[in-house]
Amino acid sequence: MKQSGAVHLVASPRPLMRVLVDNGTPRGVGAALTDHIVEEARAHGWDTLRNGELLDAAEAAGFDVFVTTLHRRPPPRRRPSRQPMVL
């Protein structure tokens, strides 16, 4: 039997997200995100930055998501394309 020239496409894995966790986030949260690249703010020397400054640093470094435990986040800025997403 002759095989057809069909191509079987295999779905590529999900792209990893680069996640920054702030100093107040319990370490278990980052450890639970095994499918992503998780980095702590203190590992970048950002442990003295305030949230607005930390968010700016995370954006400049190319993070996709910023996880924080603070209830009072800096007010949103008028930049709709702002990265990273704050959780």
Phi, psi and omega per residue, in radians:
M1 nan 2.319 -3.122
K2 -1.483 2.334 3.127
Q3 -1.463 2.539 3.098
S4 -1.330 2.898 3.122
G5 -1.543 0.467 -3.116
A6 -1.144 2.493 3.097
V7 -1.851 2.260 3.108
H8 -1.676 2.075 3.133
L9 -1.573 2.367 3.093
V10 -1.912 2.249 -3.140
A11 -1.119 2.329 3.105
S12 -1.348 2.661 3.125
P13 -1.124 2.755 3.112
R14 -1.034 2.498 3.064
P15 -1.202 2.479 3.105
L16 -1.249 2.517 3.025
M17 -1.769 2.525 3.081
R18 -1.639 2.036 -3.005
V19 -2.001 2.266 3.041
L20 -1.864 2.235 3.059
V21 -1.900 2.409 -3.126
D22 -1.369 3.076 -3.042
N23 -1.184 -0.433 -3.118
G24 -1.515 -0.137 -3.113
T25 -1.346 2.233 3.115
P26 -1.002 2.454 -3.083
R27 -1.024 -0.502 -3.141
G28 -1.113 -0.466 3.137
V29 -1.126 -0.870 3.120
G30 -1.102 -0.675 -3.133
A31 -1.155 -0.460 -3.136
A32 -1.328 -0.282 -3.100
L33 -1.622 1.055 -3.014
T34 -1.180 -0.353 -3.117
D35 -1.547 0.142 -3.074
H36 -2.357 2.953 3.097
I37 -1.624 1.938 -3.066
V38 -1.924 2.248 3.122
E39 -2.275 2.553 3.132
E40 -1.671 2.539 3.140
A41 -1.016 -0.686 -3.101
R42 -1.137 -0.474 3.124
A43 -1.189 -0.386 3.108
H44 -1.681 0.016 -3.087
G45 1.363 0.352 -3.085
W46 -1.722 0.263 -3.066
D47 -1.232 -0.207 3.098
T48 -1.748 -0.065 -3.127
L49 -1.361 2.512 3.025
R50 -1.385 2.927 -3.016
N51 -1.013 -0.746 3.120
G52 -1.084 -0.737 3.106
E53 -1.195 -0.680 3.137
L54 -1.137 -0.705 3.101
L55 -1.121 -0.708 3.082
D56 -1.092 -0.750 3.130
A57 -1.130 -0.710 3.125
A58 -1.117 -0.703 3.120
E59 -1.127 -0.805 -3.124
A60 -1.110 -0.549 -3.125
A61 -1.474 -0.095 3.062
G62 1.515 0.415 3.094
F63 -1.261 2.579 3.120
D64 -1.584 -0.583 -3.056
V65 -2.421 2.454 3.051
F66 -2.100 2.054 -3.140
V67 -1.767 2.167 -3.138
T68 -2.343 2.671 3.099
T69 -1.793 -0.015 -3.122
L70 -1.243 2.434 3.118
H71 -1.447 -0.502 -3.132
R72 -1.844 1.711 3.106
R73 -1.567 2.799 3.066
P74 -1.091 2.592 -3.137
P75 -1.087 2.568 3.130
P76 -1.087 2.548 3.107
R77 -1.699 2.860 -3.090
R78 -1.465 0.935 3.074
R79 -2.253 1.661 -3.045
P80 -1.080 -0.377 -3.109
S81 -1.613 0.275 -3.081
R82 -0.987 2.280 3.023
Q83 -2.130 2.647 -0.052
P84 -1.488 2.964 3.060
M85 -1.253 2.375 -3.120
V86 -1.746 2.223 3.090
L87 -2.079 nan nan
